[in-house]
């Protein structure tokens, strides 16, 4: 149990810092509101008017986020495999090749469906 004490201390410190930051921010920040601060920021260009309910959000952003998560998870699985490669042997190699083929099939599907184009 003593091995987990540093992790618990770090978690408590992180949670305490987050709670403190969220609690103190409204009291310490400047409160000079104007029209420019209340407008949506669109990469330095003039924002386009939005309907009252917010309007429809482009689905392209959500698809890109899901693709990022898929390929990010691939890297998360590849790193420990690379560290323990010697201990896994041929079985580990075959399993990782199957995993990579599965992800490449998903990548080819997205590429073929033009999910990576920004048109």
N, C-alpha and C positions, 0 to 999 in steps of 0.2 A: 504493500500500500504506500510505502514511503516514496516509491518511484513516481507516483502520480501527484505528489504534493506540488512540485514545480508547475505542472500543467494546470492544476487547480488554481494555484496562485496567479498564474498568467491569465486564466479565464476570468477570475474575480477582478483583477486589475483592468482587463479590457472592458468588462461589463461596467465597472465603476466609472471608467473614463467616458464611455459612451453615454451613460446616464447623466453624468455631470455635464458633459458637453451639450446634450439636448436640453437640460434643465436651465443652464446658465445663459445659453445663446440669446433667448428673447430679451433678457434684461441688459445685456452688454452691447448688442449690435445697434448701429445707427438706424433711426427710423425716419428717413427722408424718402417718402414714397413719391414717385412721379410716373407719368405715363410710360416712359421708356423702361422703367424697372418692372412694370406690370405686364408689358408685352412679352409674347413668346420670342425666344431667341432662336434664329435660324441661320447660324453660321455667318453672321455679319451682313446678311442681306435683309432687306425690308420684309418683315413677316407678312404672310398672306392672311387675309381676314378669315376667321374660323366661325362656324355656326355656334349658337349659344350652347348646345350640348357637347361641343368639342368636335363634332363631325366624325367622319370615318377616318380611321388611322390606316395608313398603307400597310397591307399585309406583308409587303416585301421586307420590312424591318423585322417582323416576327420570324419569318422564314430564315433570314440571315442569322438571327440570334439562335434559333434551333440548330442550324448548321454549325455554328460556332461551338455550341454545347456538345454536339456529337463528336466533332473532331478534337475538342478539348478532353473529352472523356477517353478518347483513344490514346492521347498522350499520357493521361493519368494511368492507364493500364500498361502502357509500354515502358514507363520508367521503372517500376518495381520489377518487371520482367527482365529488363536489361541488367538490373543489379543482381538478381538471383539466377541469371542465365545458366551458370555452371551447375548449380544444384538441381535445376529442372531437367536437364538433359534433353534427349530427343523428344520426349513427350511434351515438354514445355515449348520446344521449337514448333512442333506440329500444331499445338493449340494456338500459339501466337500467329502462325501463318493463316489458320482458319479465321481468326479474329480480324486480321488485316484484310483478308479477302472479303469478309463480310462488310467491312467499312468501305473498302474500295468499290464494292457493288453499289452501296448507298451513294457514294460520291459520283459514280458514273450515272446513276439514275438522276441525281440532281442536276448534273451537268447536261445530260440529254434533254431534260425537261426545261432547260434554260433558267434554272434556279439561281445561277451565279451571274446572270446578266443584269445590268442596272438600267435597262431601257424603260 
